[in-house]
């Protein structure tokens, strides 16, 4: 038995369903760095260690380091309520929109992790099996457009992974031959960004509903797996240099790392230092419509060398204080 194919939405013939999961992935940079520092200190003999809990000077130093790292880990505005688009500015459905796929609120909030919840076809979203229910996506039809806004300015941050500033999630997926990727079904819809909602800049070479397809969980081993336990990060992009062609499902998951996928946008490519609005459009003569699930603001993360340097600093402070 196969799930029904909804008009206007691309569905792999053998896939099961996928729906919205309200679980949100949030990092805890301060705890992460404190733990990293503590482990580095504990690697030294007990006679050389000083407890952070009993040494005010070192405890203050550790908290200062953690606070500094927190600034590196996230570049979202202090007033930001969400890493995802929060409001709809306008929506023109266009032609070719299937019944139920004309609700623009489906593009608000985080991308879909599960679809078909409570049905016999429940599964995770992954590069071989995308979200496609009307509860997951909104369709931008031929000649249509969707404008979304963030509650803060997305910045062109050099500390963002791979220089990517925002991600667009859709309904694309990789096609395969005997379980090995042989193509991408997607690549539809144009992306434009704006700081004020008036001056729009076209992102070239990146399709709204294209690579990289959404991945909800990083511990999945089967495209039809009904759920997962390790959440991916929807604010971290896939390395743009990653080539999915010829990869098996396991190799795809490994190539994504902790990322949840998404089409990558670099604001520097269009000369913007910040943007608060994103517009997705489909040409009136397009052969396909575009399905949009979500848009996210990429979070900056400290490089491994930065964490190592912070740990080394903490150990150095401990030794200096002891002497």
C-alpha positions as protocol buffer text, in pm:
chain_id: "A"
residue {
  index: 1
  type: UNK
  ca { x: 0 y: 0 z: 0 }
}
residue {
  index: 2
  type: UNK
  ca { x: 132 y: 346 z: -83 }
}
residue {
  index: 3
  type: UNK
  ca { x: 30 y: 688 z: 42 }
}
residue {
  index: 4
  type: UNK
  ca { x: -184 y: 904 z: -183 }
}
residue {
  index: 5
  type: UNK
  ca { x: -4 y: 1139 z: -421 }
}
residue {
  index: 6
  type: UNK
  ca { x: -118 y: 1495 z: -361 }
}
residue {
  index: 7
  type: UNK
  ca { x: -153 y: 1727 z: -659 }
}
residue {
  index: 8
  type: UNK
  ca { x: 137 y: 1966 z: -706 }
}
residue {
  index: 9
  type: UNK
  ca { x: 368 y: 1796 z: -457 }
}
residue {
  index: 10
  type: UNK
  ca { x: 647 y: 1561 z: -558 }
}
residue {
  index: 11
  type: UNK
  ca { x: 636 y: 1222 z: -386 }
}
residue {
  index: 12
  type: UNK
  ca { x: 868 y: 926 z: -419 }
}
residue {
  index: 13
  type: UNK
  ca { x: 648 y: 631 z: -525 }
}
residue {
  index: 14
  type: UNK
  ca { x: 777 y: 409 z: -242 }
}
residue {
  index: 15
  type: UNK
  ca { x: 804 y: 658 z: 40 }
}
residue {
  index: 16
  type: UNK
  ca { x: 593 y: 682 z: 350 }
}
residue {
  index: 17
  type: UNK
  ca { x: 457 y: 1002 z: 499 }
}
residue {
  index: 18
  type: UNK
  ca { x: 623 y: 1281 z: 705 }
}
residue {
  index: 19
  type: UNK
  ca { x: 472 y: 1553 z: 944 }
}
residue {
  index: 20
  type: UNK
  ca { x: 559 y: 1836 z: 1183 }
}
residue {
  index: 21
  type: UNK
  ca { x: 747 y: 1769 z: 1503 }
}
residue {
  index: 22
  type: UNK
  ca { x: 739 y: 2044 z: 1764 }
}
residue {
  index: 23
  type: UNK
  ca { x: 1066 y: 1939 z: 1924 }
}
residue {
  index: 24
  type: UNK
  ca { x: 1313 y: 2224 z: 1873 }
}
residue {
  index: 25
  type: UNK
  ca { x: 1689 y: 2181 z: 1856 }
}
residue {
  index: 26
  type: UNK
  ca { x: 1862 y: 2432 z: 2082 }
}
residue {
  index: 27
  type: UNK
  ca { x: 2232 y: 2437 z: 2169 }
}
residue {
  index: 28
  type: UNK
  ca { x: 2366 y: 2518 z: 2514 }
}
residue {
  index: 29
  type: UNK
  ca { x: 2706 y: 2677 z: 2442 }
}
residue {
  index: 30
  type: UNK
  ca { x: 2784 y: 2777 z: 2799 }
}
residue {
  index: 31
  type: UNK
  ca { x: 2736 y: 2425 z: 2935 }
}
residue {
  index: 32
  type: UNK
  ca { x: 2922 y: 2278 z: 2640 }
}
residue {
  index: 33
  type: UNK
  ca { x: 3230 y: 2494 z: 2694 }
}
residue {
  index: 34
  type: UNK
  ca { x: 3225 y: 2451 z: 3072 }
}
residue {
  index: 35
  type: UNK
  ca { x: 3215 y: 2075 z: 3025 }
}
residue {
  index: 36
  type: UNK
  ca { x: 3500 y: 2092 z: 2772 }
}
residue {
  index: 37
  type: UNK
  ca { x: 3711 y: 2296 z: 3013 }
}
residue {
  index: 38
  type: UNK
  ca { x: 3638 y: 2066 z: 3306 }
}
residue {
  index: 39
  type: UNK
  ca { x: 3733 y: 1755 z: 3109 }
}
residue {
  index: 40
  type: UNK
  ca { x: 4065 y: 1911 z: 3003 }
}
residue {
  index: 41
  type: UNK
  ca { x: 4153 y: 1994 z: 3361 }
}
residue {
  index: 42
  type: UNK
  ca { x: 4055 y: 1648 z: 3483 }
}
residue {
  index: 43
  type: UNK
  ca { x: 4305 y: 1492 z: 3245 }
}
residue {
  index: 44
  type: UNK
  ca { x: 4583 y: 1618 z: 3475 }
}
residue {
  index: 45
  type: UNK
  ca { x: 4688 y: 1429 z: 3792 }
}
residue {
  index: 46
  type: UNK
  ca { x: 4477 y: 1508 z: 4097 }
}
residue {
  index: 47
  type: UNK
  ca { x: 4775 y: 1674 z: 4266 }
}
residue {
  index: 48
  type: UNK
  ca { x: 4791 y: 1928 z: 3981 }
}
residue {
  index: 49
  type: UNK
  ca { x: 4419 y: 2007 z: 3972 }
}
residue {
  index: 50
  type: UNK
  ca { x: 4227 y: 2290 z: 4134 }
}
residue {
  index: 51
  type: UNK
  ca { x: 3850 y: 2257 z: 4157 }
}
residue {
  index: 52
  type: UNK
  ca { x: 3663 y: 2523 z: 3968 }
}
residue {
  index: 53
  type: UNK
  ca { x: 3386 y: 2500 z: 4223 }
}
residue {
  index: 54
  type: UNK
  ca { x: 3621 y: 2586 z: 4512 }
}
residue {
  index: 55
  type: UNK
  ca { x: 3838 y: 2845 z: 4341 }
}
residue {
  index: 56
  type: UNK
  ca { x: 3653 y: 3175 z: 4282 }
}
residue {
  index: 57
  type: UNK
  ca { x: 3923 y: 3316 z: 4054 }
}
residue {
  index: 58
  type: UNK
  ca { x: 3920 y: 3020 z: 3817 }
}
residue {
  index: 59
  type: UNK
  ca { x: 3544 y: 2983 z: 3831 }
}
residue {
  index: 60
  type: UNK
  ca { x: 3504 y: 3344 z: 3724 }
}
residue {
  index: 61
  type: UNK
  ca { x: 3755 y: 3289 z: 3444 }
}
residue {
  index: 62
  type: UNK
  ca { x: 3568 y: 2981 z: 3322 }
}
residue {
  index: 63
  type: UNK
  ca { x: 3235 y: 3162 z: 3321 }
}
residue {
  index: 64
  type: UNK
  ca { x: 3390 y: 3452 z: 3133 }
}
residue {
  index: 65
  type: UNK
  ca { x: 3527 y: 3213 z: 2871 }
}
residue {
  index: 66
  type: UNK
  ca { x: 3189 y: 3041 z: 2845 }
}
residue {
  index: 67
  type: UNK
  ca { x: 3009 y: 3372 z: 2805 }
}
residue {
  index: 68
  type: UNK
  ca { x: 3251 y: 3474 z: 2531 }
}
residue {
  index: 69
  type: UNK
  ca { x: 3193 y: 3143 z: 2355 }
}
residue {
  index: 70
  type: UNK
  ca { x: 2818 y: 3197 z: 2376 }
}
residue {
  index: 71
  type: UNK
  ca { x: 2861 y: 3506 z: 2165 }
}
residue {
  index: 72
  type: UNK
  ca { x: 3047 y: 3298 z: 1909 }
}
residue {
  index: 73
  type: UNK
  ca { x: 2793 y: 3018 z: 1908 }
}
residue {
  index: 74
  type: UNK
  ca { x: 2494 y: 3235 z: 1824 }
}
residue {
  index: 75
  type: UNK
  ca { x: 2468 y: 3558 z: 1633 }
}
residue {
  index: 76
  type: UNK
  ca { x: 2092 y: 3595 z: 1664 }
}
residue {
  index: 77
  type: UNK
  ca { x: 1968 y: 3924 z: 1804 }
}
residue {
  index: 78
  type: UNK
  ca { x: 1914 y: 3935 z: 2180 }
}
residue {
  index: 79
  type: UNK
  ca { x: 1550 y: 4019 z: 2105 }
}
residue {
  index: 80
  type: UNK
  ca { x: 1503 y: 3735 z: 1858 }
}
residue {
  index: 81
  type: UNK
  ca { x: 1227 y: 3490 z: 1943 }
}
residue {
  index: 82
  type: UNK
  ca { x: 1305 y: 3237 z: 1672 }
}
residue {
  index: 83
  type: UNK
  ca { x: 1579 y: 3114 z: 1442 }
}
residue {
  index: 84
  type: UNK
  ca { x: 1306 y: 3064 z: 1180 }
}
residue {
  index: 85
  type: UNK
  ca { x: 1079 y: 3291 z: 977 }
}
residue {
  index: 86
  type: UNK
  ca { x: 801 y: 3418 z: 1203 }
}
residue {
  index: 87
  type: UNK
  ca { x: 552 y: 3607 z: 986 }
}
residue {
  index: 88
  type: UNK
  ca { x: 392 y: 3617 z: 643 }
}
residue {
  index: 89
  type: UNK
  ca { x: 416 y: 3944 z: 453 }
}
residue {
  index: 90
  type: UNK
  ca { x: 232 y: 3827 z: 144 }
}
residue {
  index: 91
  type: UNK
  ca { x: 131 y: 3514 z: -45 }
}
residue {
  index: 92
  type: UNK
  ca { x: 15 y: 3482 z: -404 }
}
residue {
  index: 93
  type: UNK
  ca { x: -57 y: 3112 z: -466 }
}
residue {
  index: 94
  type: UNK
  ca { x: -21 y: 3114 z: -844 }
}
residue {
  index: 95
  type: UNK
  ca { x: -129 y: 2830 z: -1073 }
}
residue {
  index: 96
  type: UNK
  ca { x: -99 y: 2458 z: -1007 }
}
residue {
  index: 97
  type: UNK
  ca { x: -149 y: 2463 z: -629 }
}
residue {
  index: 98
  type: UNK
  ca { x: -305 y: 2142 z: -497 }
}
residue {
  index: 99
  type: UNK
  ca { x: -598 y: 2139 z: -255 }
}
residue {
  index: 100
  type: UNK
  ca { x: -482 y: 2215 z: 99 }
}
residue {
  index: 101
  type: UNK
  ca { x: -137 y: 2338 z: -5 }
}
residue {
  index: 102
  type: UNK
  ca { x: -231 y: 2707 z: -4 }
}
residue {
  index: 103
  type: UNK
  ca { x: -171 y: 2780 z: 365 }
}
residue {
  index: 104
  type: UNK
  ca { x: 139 y: 3003 z: 394 }
}
residue {
  index: 105
  type: UNK
  ca { x: 161 y: 2947 z: 770 }
}
residue {
  index: 106
  type: UNK
  ca { x: 311 y: 2608 z: 688 }
}
residue {
  index: 107
  type: UNK
  ca { x: 637 y: 2792 z: 610 }
}
residue {
  index: 108
  type: UNK
  ca { x: 650 y: 2949 z: 957 }
}
residue {
  index: 109
  type: UNK
  ca { x: 867 y: 2789 z: 1225 }
}
residue {
  index: 110
  type: UNK
  ca { x: 1110 y: 2502 z: 1194 }
}
residue {
  index: 111
  type: UNK
  ca { x: 1118 y: 2243 z: 915 }
}
residue {
  index: 112
  type: UNK
  ca { x: 936 y: 1911 z: 934 }
}
residue {
  index: 113
  type: UNK
  ca { x: 1110 y: 1624 z: 1110 }
}
residue {
  index: 114
  type: UNK
  ca { x: 835 y: 1361 z: 1087 }
}
residue {
  index: 115
  type: UNK
  ca { x: 542 y: 1315 z: 854 }
}
residue {
  index: 116
  type: UNK
  ca { x: 240 y: 1092 z: 863 }
}
residue {
  index: 117
  type: UNK
  ca { x: 234 y: 1093 z: 1242 }
}
residue {
  index: 118
  type: UNK
  ca { x: -20 y: 844 z: 1370 }
}
residue {
  index: 119
  type: UNK
  ca { x: -55 y: 667 z: 1034 }
}
residue {
  index: 120
  type: UNK
  ca { x: 88 y: 342 z: 897 }
}
residue {
  index: 121
  type: UNK
  ca { x: 326 y: 548 z: 684 }
}
residue {
  index: 122
  type: UNK
  ca { x: 494 y: 761 z: 952 }
}
residue {
  index: 123
  type: UNK
  ca { x: 859 y: 828 z: 873 }
}
residue {
  index: 124
  type: UNK
  ca { x: 1139 y: 1073 z: 924 }
}
residue {
  index: 125
  type: UNK
  ca { x: 1221 y: 1340 z: 670 }
}
residue {
  index: 126
  type: UNK
  ca { x: 1547 y: 1255 z: 496 }
}
residue {
  index: 127
  type: UNK
  ca { x: 1719 y: 1306 z: 159 }
}
residue {
  index: 128
  type: UNK
  ca { x: 1538 y: 1003 z: 9 }
}
residue {
  index: 129
  type: UNK
  ca { x: 1198 y: 1075 z: 164 }
}
residue {
  index: 130
  type: UNK
  ca { x: 1087 y: 1440 z: 190 }
}
residue {
  index: 131
  type: UNK
  ca { x: 800 y: 1602 z: 373 }
}
residue {
  index: 132
  type: UNK
  ca { x: 499 y: 1630 z: 144 }
}
residue {
  index: 133
  type: UNK
  ca { x: 178 y: 1652 z: 344 }
}
residue {
  index: 134
  type: UNK
  ca { x: -36 y: 1963 z: 330 }
}
residue {
  index: 135
  type: UNK
  ca { x: 32 y: 2005 z: 702 }
}
residue {
  index: 136
  type: UNK
  ca { x: 404 y: 2037 z: 621 }
}
residue {
  index: 137
  type: UNK
  ca { x: 428 y: 2255 z: 311 }
}
residue {
  index: 138
  type: UNK
  ca { x: 293 y: 2551 z: 123 }
}
residue {
  index: 139
  type: UNK
  ca { x: 305 y: 2553 z: -256 }
}
residue {
  index: 140
  type: UNK
  ca { x: 421 y: 2853 z: -456 }
}
residue {
  index: 141
  type: UNK
  ca { x: 256 y: 2794 z: -790 }
}
residue {
  index: 142
  type: UNK
  ca { x: 344 y: 2916 z: -1137 }
}
residue {
  index: 143
  type: UNK
  ca { x: 338 y: 3295 z: -1132 }
}
residue {
  index: 144
  type: UNK
  ca { x: 309 y: 3292 z: -753 }
}
residue {
  index: 145
  type: UNK
  ca { x: 522 y: 3424 z: -468 }
}
residue {
  index: 146
  type: UNK
  ca { x: 565 y: 3397 z: -92 }
}
residue {
  index: 147
  type: UNK
  ca { x: 726 y: 3667 z: 125 }
}
residue {
  index: 148
  type: UNK
  ca { x: 832 y: 3576 z: 478 }
}
residue {
  index: 149
  type: UNK
  ca { x: 984 y: 3791 z: 751 }
}
residue {
  index: 150
  type: UNK
  ca { x: 1207 y: 3726 z: 1051 }
}
residue {
  index: 151
  type: UNK
  ca { x: 1170 y: 3895 z: 1389 }
}
residue {
  index: 152
  type: UNK
  ca { x: 1532 y: 4006 z: 1365 }
}
residue {
  index: 153
  type: UNK
  ca { x: 1791 y: 4089 z: 1102 }
}
residue {
  index: 154
  type: UNK
  ca { x: 1985 y: 3798 z: 957 }
}
residue {
  index: 155
  type: UNK
  ca { x: 2344 y: 3916 z: 939 }
}
residue {
  index: 156
  type: UNK
  ca { x: 2622 y: 3846 z: 694 }
}
residue {
  index: 157
  type: UNK
  ca { x: 2838 y: 3679 z: 956 }
}
residue {
  index: 158
  type: UNK
  ca { x: 3187 y: 3560 z: 865 }
}
residue {
  index: 159
  type: UNK
  ca { x: 3171 y: 3322 z: 1163 }
}
residue {
  index: 160
  type: UNK
  ca { x: 2881 y: 3130 z: 1009 }
}
residue {
  index: 161
  type: UNK
  ca { x: 2972 y: 2781 z: 883 }
}
residue {
  index: 162
  type: UNK
  ca { x: 3091 y: 2797 z: 522 }
}
residue {
  index: 163
  type: UNK
  ca { x: 2985 y: 3162 z: 505 }
}
residue {
  index: 164
  type: UNK
  ca { x: 2617 y: 3062 z: 476 }
}
residue {
  index: 165
  type: UNK
  ca { x: 2367 y: 3303 z: 636 }
}
residue {
  index: 166
  type: UNK
  ca { x: 2025 y: 3149 z: 580 }
}
residue {
  index: 167
  type: UNK
  ca { x: 1871 y: 2819 z: 470 }
}
residue {
  index: 168
  type: UNK
  ca { x: 1555 y: 2740 z: 271 }
}
residue {
  index: 169
  type: UNK
  ca { x: 1383 y: 2403 z: 320 }
}
residue {
  index: 170
  type: UNK
  ca { x: 1145 y: 2246 z: 68 }
}
residue {
  index: 171
  type: UNK
  ca { x: 1025 y: 1918 z: -83 }
}
residue {
  index: 172
  type: UNK
  ca { x: 1327 y: 1813 z: -289 }
}
residue {
  index: 173
  type: UNK
  ca { x: 1483 y: 1466 z: -264 }
}
residue {
  index: 174
  type: UNK
  ca { x: 1759 y: 1259 z: -415 }
}
residue {
  index: 175
  type: UNK
  ca { x: 1667 y: 994 z: -669 }
}
residue {
  index: 176
  type: UNK
  ca { x: 1854 y: 668 z: -652 }
}
residue {
  index: 177
  type: UNK
  ca { x: 1951 y: 355 z: -838 }
}
residue {
  index: 178
  type: UNK
  ca { x: 1969 y: 53 z: -607 }
}
residue {
  index: 179
  type: UNK
  ca { x: 2007 y: 279 z: -306 }
}
residue {
  index: 180
  type: UNK
  ca { x: 2279 y: 500 z: -456 }
}
residue {
  index: 181
  type: UNK
  ca { x: 2213 y: 865 z: -541 }
}
residue {
  index: 182
  type: UNK
  ca { x: 2186 y: 928 z: -914 }
}
residue {
  index: 183
  type: UNK
  ca { x: 2014 y: 1267 z: -923 }
}
residue {
  index: 184
  type: UNK
  ca { x: 1818 y: 1540 z: -745 }
}
residue {
  index: 185
  type: UNK
  ca { x: 1448 y: 1596 z: -797 }
}
residue {
  index: 186
  type: UNK
  ca { x: 1411 y: 1964 z: -718 }
}
residue {
  index: 187
  type: UNK
  ca { x: 1568 y: 2291 z: -816 }
}
residue {
  index: 188
  type: UNK
  ca { x: 1253 y: 2501 z: -843 }
}
residue {
  index: 189
  type: UNK
  ca { x: 1170 y: 2853 z: -730 }
}
residue {
  index: 190
  type: UNK
  ca { x: 1390 y: 3162 z: -704 }
}
residue {
  index: 191
  type: UNK
  ca { x: 1511 y: 3323 z: -380 }
}
residue {
  index: 192
  type: UNK
  ca { x: 1534 y: 3695 z: -316 }
}
residue {
  index: 193
  type: UNK
  ca { x: 1639 y: 3869 z: 5 }
}
residue {
  index: 194
  type: UNK
  ca { x: 1582 y: 4222 z: 135 }
}
residue {
  index: 195
  type: UNK
  ca { x: 1674 y: 4431 z: 435 }
}
residue {
  index: 196
  type: UNK
  ca { x: 1366 y: 4652 z: 414 }
}
residue {
  index: 197
  type: UNK
  ca { x: 1111 y: 4461 z: 205 }
}
residue {
  index: 198
  type: UNK
  ca { x: 1154 y: 4711 z: -82 }
}
residue {
  index: 199
  type: UNK
  ca { x: 1501 y: 4663 z: -228 }
}
residue {
  index: 200
  type: UNK
  ca { x: 1521 y: 4299 z: -336 }
}
residue {
  index: 201
  type: UNK
  ca { x: 1838 y: 4111 z: -431 }
}
residue {
  index: 202
  type: UNK
  ca { x: 1816 y: 3793 z: -640 }
}
residue {
  index: 203
  type: UNK
  ca { x: 2018 y: 3493 z: -521 }
}
residue {
  index: 204
  type: UNK
  ca { x: 2160 y: 3328 z: -832 }
}
residue {
  index: 205
  type: UNK
  ca { x: 2259 y: 2965 z: -861 }
}
residue {
  index: 206
  type: UNK
  ca { x: 2046 y: 2852 z: -564 }
}
residue {
  index: 207
  type: UNK
  ca { x: 1692 y: 2712 z: -600 }
}
residue {
  index: 208
  type: UNK
  ca { x: 1442 y: 2752 z: -317 }
}
residue {
  index: 209
  type: UNK
  ca { x: 1329 y: 2391 z: -342 }
}
residue {
  index: 210
  type: UNK
  ca { x: 1662 y: 2227 z: -416 }
}
residue {
  index: 211
  type: UNK
  ca { x: 1979 y: 2093 z: -253 }
}
residue {
  index: 212
  type: UNK
  ca { x: 2023 y: 1997 z: 17 }
}
residue {
  index: 213
  type: UNK
  ca { x: 1706 y: 1797 z: 97 }
}
residue {
  index: 214
  type: UNK
  ca { x: 1585 y: 1807 z: 458 }
}
residue {
  index: 215
  type: UNK
  ca { x: 1719 y: 1563 z: 718 }
}
residue {
  index: 216
  type: UNK
  ca { x: 1527 y: 1550 z: 1047 }
}
residue {
  index: 217
  type: UNK
  ca { x: 1741 y: 1306 z: 1244 }
}
residue {
  index: 218
  type: UNK
  ca { x: 2108 y: 1214 z: 1213 }
}
residue {
  index: 219
  type: UNK
  ca { x: 2075 y: 861 z: 1352 }
}
residue {
  index: 220
  type: UNK
  ca { x: 1843 y: 722 z: 1082 }
}
residue {
  index: 221
  type: UNK
  ca { x: 1965 y: 415 z: 896 }
}
residue {
  index: 222
  type: UNK
  ca { x: 1659 y: 355 z: 676 }
}
residue {
  index: 223
  type: UNK
  ca { x: 1465 y: 606 z: 463 }
}
residue {
  index: 224
  type: UNK
  ca { x: 1143 y: 448 z: 592 }
}
residue {
  index: 225
  type: UNK
  ca { x: 1240 y: 467 z: 961 }
}
residue {
  index: 226
  type: UNK
  ca { x: 937 y: 579 z: 1162 }
}
residue {
  index: 227
  type: UNK
  ca { x: 1129 y: 807 z: 1397 }
}
residue {
  index: 228
  type: UNK
  ca { x: 1474 y: 905 z: 1518 }
}
residue {
  index: 229
  type: UNK
  ca { x: 1635 y: 1017 z: 1843 }
}
residue {
  index: 230
  type: UNK
  ca { x: 1925 y: 1246 z: 1746 }
}
residue {
  index: 231
  type: UNK
  ca { x: 1792 y: 1578 z: 1617 }
}
residue {
  index: 232
  type: UNK
  ca { x: 1975 y: 1752 z: 1336 }
}
residue {
  index: 233
  type: UNK
  ca { x: 2049 y: 2125 z: 1350 }
}
residue {
  index: 234
  type: UNK
  ca { x: 1829 y: 2326 z: 1116 }
}
residue {
  index: 235
  type: UNK
  ca { x: 2050 y: 2631 z: 1167 }
}
residue {
  index: 236
  type: UNK
  ca { x: 2366 y: 2460 z: 1042 }
}
residue {
  index: 237
  type: UNK
  ca { x: 2426 y: 2415 z: 666 }
}
residue {
  index: 238
  type: UNK
  ca { x: 2567 y: 2117 z: 484 }
}
residue {
  index: 239
  type: UNK
  ca { x: 2916 y: 2179 z: 352 }
}
residue {
  index: 240
  type: UNK
  ca { x: 2850 y: 2324 z: 3 }
}
residue {
  index: 241
  type: UNK
  ca { x: 3143 y: 2119 z: -126 }
}
residue {
  index: 242
  type: UNK
  ca { x: 2968 y: 1793 z: -35 }
}
residue {
  index: 243
  type: UNK
  ca { x: 2882 y: 1596 z: -349 }
}
residue {
  index: 244
  type: UNK
  ca { x: 2588 y: 1358 z: -297 }
}
residue {
  index: 245
  type: UNK
  ca { x: 2623 y: 1187 z: -635 }
}
residue {
  index: 246
  type: UNK
  ca { x: 2705 y: 818 z: -604 }
}
residue {
  index: 247
  type: UNK
  ca { x: 2653 y: 817 z: -228 }
}
residue {
  index: 248
  type: UNK
  ca { x: 2457 y: 555 z: -37 }
}
residue {
  index: 249
  type: UNK
  ca { x: 2199 y: 652 z: 224 }
}
residue {
  index: 250
  type: UNK
  ca { x: 2450 y: 600 z: 505 }
}
residue {
  index: 251
  type: UNK
  ca { x: 2708 y: 811 z: 324 }
}
residue {
  index: 252
  type: UNK
  ca { x: 2453 y: 1089 z: 277 }
}
residue {
  index: 253
  type: UNK
  ca { x: 2375 y: 1096 z: 648 }
}
residue {
  index: 254
  type: UNK
  ca { x: 2746 y: 1102 z: 730 }
}
residue {
  index: 255
  type: UNK
  ca { x: 2804 y: 1380 z: 477 }
}
residue {
  index: 256
  type: UNK
  ca { x: 2538 y: 1598 z: 635 }
}
residue {
  index: 257
  type: UNK
  ca { x: 2707 y: 1576 z: 975 }
}
residue {
  index: 258
  type: UNK
  ca { x: 2483 y: 1751 z: 1230 }
}
residue {
  index: 259
  type: UNK
  ca { x: 2310 y: 1959 z: 962 }
}
residue {
  index: 260
  type: UNK
  ca { x: 1941 y: 1932 z: 879 }
}
residue {
  index: 261
  type: UNK
  ca { x: 2004 y: 2032 z: 517 }
}
residue {
  index: 262
  type: UNK
  ca { x: 1850 y: 2327 z: 332 }
}
residue {
  index: 263
  type: UNK
  ca { x: 1943 y: 2544 z: 33 }
}
residue {
  index: 264
  type: UNK
  ca { x: 2230 y: 2774 z: 132 }
}
residue {
  index: 265
  type: UNK
  ca { x: 2221 y: 3153 z: 89 }
}
residue {
  index: 266
  type: UNK
  ca { x: 2517 y: 3386 z: 144 }
}
residue {
  index: 267
  type: UNK
  ca { x: 2414 y: 3750 z: 185 }
}
residue {
  index: 268
  type: UNK
  ca { x: 2760 y: 3868 z: 83 }
}
residue {
  index: 269
  type: UNK
  ca { x: 2694 y: 3731 z: -265 }
}
residue {
  index: 270
  type: UNK
  ca { x: 2435 y: 4007 z: -318 }
}
residue {
  index: 271
  type: UNK
  ca { x: 2613 y: 4282 z: -127 }
}
residue {
  index: 272
  type: UNK
  ca { x: 2391 y: 4282 z: 183 }
}
residue {
  index: 273
  type: UNK
  ca { x: 2512 y: 4304 z: 541 }
}
residue {
  index: 274
  type: UNK
  ca { x: 2172 y: 4198 z: 673 }
}
residue {
  index: 275
  type: UNK
  ca { x: 1827 y: 4087 z: 560 }
}
residue {
  index: 276
  type: UNK
  ca { x: 1492 y: 4045 z: 735 }
}
residue {
  index: 277
  type: UNK
  ca { x: 1275 y: 3942 z: 439 }
}
residue {
  index: 278
  type: UNK
  ca { x: 1286 y: 3646 z: 200 }
}
residue {
  index: 279
  type: UNK
  ca { x: 1079 y: 3612 z: -117 }
}
residue {
  index: 280
  type: UNK
  ca { x: 1024 y: 3284 z: -301 }
}
residue {
  index: 281
  type: UNK
  ca { x: 886 y: 3313 z: -656 }
}
residue {
  index: 282
  type: UNK
  ca { x: 804 y: 3077 z: -942 }
}
residue {
  index: 283
  type: UNK
  ca { x: 796 y: 3188 z: -1304 }
}
residue {
  index: 284
  type: UNK
  ca { x: 462 y: 3171 z: -1480 }
}
residue {
  index: 285
  type: UNK
  ca { x: 609 y: 2941 z: -1746 }
}
residue {
  index: 286
  type: UNK
  ca { x: 780 y: 2706 z: -1499 }
}
residue {
  index: 287
  type: UNK
  ca { x: 725 y: 2335 z: -1550 }
}
residue {
  index: 288
  type: UNK
  ca { x: 708 y: 2281 z: -1174 }
}
residue {
  index: 289
  type: UNK
  ca { x: 582 y: 2454 z: -864 }
}
residue {
  index: 290
  type: UNK
  ca { x: 793 y: 2505 z: -549 }
}
residue {
  index: 291
  type: UNK
  ca { x: 711 y: 2358 z: -209 }
}
residue {
  index: 292
  type: UNK
  ca { x: 832 y: 2553 z: 95 }
}
residue {
  index: 293
  type: UNK
  ca { x: 862 y: 2411 z: 445 }
}
residue {
  index: 294
  type: UNK
  ca { x: 1071 y: 2668 z: 636 }
}
residue {
  index: 295
  type: UNK
  ca { x: 1352 y: 2924 z: 629 }
}
residue {
  index: 296
  type: UNK
  ca { x: 1617 y: 2950 z: 900 }
}
residue {
  index: 297
  type: UNK
  ca { x: 1887 y: 3188 z: 1018 }
}
residue {
  index: 298
  type: UNK
  ca { x: 2226 y: 3013 z: 1034 }
}
residue {
  index: 299
  type: UNK
  ca { x: 2400 y: 3018 z: 1373 }
}
residue {
  index: 300
  type: UNK
  ca { x: 2772 y: 3081 z: 1401 }
}
residue {
  index: 301
  type: UNK
  ca { x: 2971 y: 2820 z: 1591 }
}
residue {
  index: 302
  type: UNK
  ca { x: 3324 y: 2830 z: 1733 }
}
residue {
  index: 303
  type: UNK
  ca { x: 3576 y: 2633 z: 1534 }
}
residue {
  index: 304
  type: UNK
  ca { x: 3731 y: 2325 z: 1704 }
}
residue {
  index: 305
  type: UNK
  ca { x: 4054 y: 2523 z: 1735 }
}
residue {
  index: 306
  type: UNK
  ca { x: 3867 y: 2787 z: 1933 }
}
residue {
  index: 307
  type: UNK
  ca { x: 3734 y: 2531 z: 2182 }
}
residue {
  index: 308
  type: UNK
  ca { x: 4082 y: 2381 z: 2214 }
}
residue {
  index: 309
  type: UNK
  ca { x: 4228 y: 2725 z: 2279 }
}
residue {
  index: 310
  type: UNK
  ca { x: 3967 y: 2794 z: 2547 }
}
residue {
  index: 311
  type: UNK
  ca { x: 4046 y: 2465 z: 2718 }
}
residue {
  index: 312
  type: UNK
  ca { x: 4420 y: 2533 z: 2703 }
}
residue {
  index: 313
  type: UNK
  ca { x: 4360 y: 2876 z: 2855 }
}
residue {
  index: 314
  type: UNK
  ca { x: 4164 y: 2726 z: 3144 }
}
residue {
  index: 315
  type: UNK
  ca { x: 4438 y: 2472 z: 3216 }
}
residue {
  index: 316
  type: UNK
  ca { x: 4702 y: 2743 z: 3198 }
}
residue {
  index: 317
  type: UNK
  ca { x: 4509 y: 2955 z: 3447 }
}
residue {
  index: 318
  type: UNK
  ca { x: 4482 y: 2659 z: 3683 }
}
residue {
  index: 319
  type: UNK
  ca { x: 4855 y: 2593 z: 3675 }
}
residue {
  index: 320
  type: UNK
  ca { x: 4944 y: 2959 z: 3719 }
}
residue {
  index: 321
  type: UNK
  ca { x: 4710 y: 2993 z: 4014 }
}
residue {
  index: 322
  type: UNK
  ca { x: 4854 y: 2681 z: 4182 }
}
residue {
  index: 323
  type: UNK
  ca { x: 5207 y: 2817 z: 4149 }
}
